[in-house]
Amino acid sequence: MHAVVNANAYAEVPAPRFEPGPPGTHITIRGLTKYFAGWPLYENFDLDIPRHKIVSVFGPNGCGKSTLINMIAGLVPIDRGEILFDGKTLKDTKIGYVFQNYREALFPWMRTIDNIAYPLLLEGKSKAEVDRRMQELVASFDVKFDLNRYPYELSGGQQQTASIMRALAPRPEVLFLDEPFSALDFEMTLFIREKLQEVFVQTGTTMMLVSHDLEEAVYLADQVLLLTKRPTKVAEIIDYTDARPRTVETLSQPGFVSTKKRTLEIFQQEVRR
Ligand SMILES: Nc1ncnc2c1ncn2[C@@H]1O[C@H](COP(=O)(O)OP(=O)(O)OP(=O)(O)O)[C@@H](O)[C@H]1O
């Protein structure tokens, strides 16, 4: 069990003046500080996440990729700093989260369809509204499996598809995805990747994606956020601007190849440092 340094340790440090991000910023992170067991993971970390973009978070092992999105999503408490969504706190922001481990993400006692509808029921939506939203989701994800089954009756890819549908059901402003494909086979990875891209093109939902896979991180991204080793800073933010939808052909195009090469170079510099 690790101790977590308590926020009180910083109580006497005056809060720095808040600096807003450039136009188009969705999430502003200022002075973010997080210690684990007395060791800094993030110290006075600033970052702007743009609106209507997919940001892939990439970096050395254990640099804090998951912790970063978990702190922004409110799953891990921060020691100090401020995270705002269009100037609002998390409490006033609708977010969705897709976990790596889909087997533990869905409620096993609920049919898949009820799992997906669950956040809508929490919001107090009427049956008609829930039904309408479910129909939209089924159509946009091109669901071919039986949503009346329980999660354990579905394949891993089907469960992860359902998890993503559930996260998107309430139309979140921001969707967080922590290695959503790492436990899936290649066929399912390709399928879900395409669906996610389609949803993004339709809705423009701001997304933060943690990925261990360089190709996948670049393929889906508008920006690759490269992190350093801990104490973690931004190593570089690399824009990737190839048009969507990106396809298998994209993988051999010059823009993709050069972005991947640049990302790998910086990653290697960081790993060797
Ligand atoms: N609850 C915790 N208590 C103590 N240390 C933690 C805790 N959670 C994470 N850490 C440590 O913080 C660091 C960052 O962890 P995190 O999982 O965010 O990194 P990551 O970059 O996503 O890792 P990986 O590349 O292995 O997926 C690691 O050194 C990890 O051991």
The ligand as an ORCA input file, in Angstrom:
! r2SCAN-3c Opt
* xyz 0 1
  N      -2.017      4.430     -6.372
  C      -0.705      4.522     -6.548
  N       0.136      4.496     -5.507
  C       1.469      4.625     -5.678
  N       2.076      4.780     -6.867
  C       1.295      4.809     -7.935
  C      -0.140      4.681     -7.852
  N      -0.665      4.765     -9.090
  C       0.384      4.923     -9.915
  N       1.541      4.947     -9.238
  C       2.881      5.133     -9.801
  O       2.876      6.309    -10.575
  C       3.608      6.115    -11.776
  C       2.731      6.414    -12.956
  O       1.740      5.377    -13.096
  P       0.772      5.333    -14.353
  O       0.040      4.047    -14.317
  O       0.021      6.590    -14.424
  O       1.835      5.357    -15.528
  P       1.656      4.960    -17.046
  O       2.557      5.884    -17.810
  O       0.226      4.946    -17.424
  O       2.243      3.507    -16.955
  P       2.335      2.318    -18.007
  O       3.170      2.815    -19.141
  O       3.027      1.244    -17.252
  O       0.927      1.995    -18.363
  C       4.145      4.694    -11.733
  O       5.459      4.756    -11.249
  C       3.238      4.005    -10.763
  O       3.900      2.980    -10.091
*
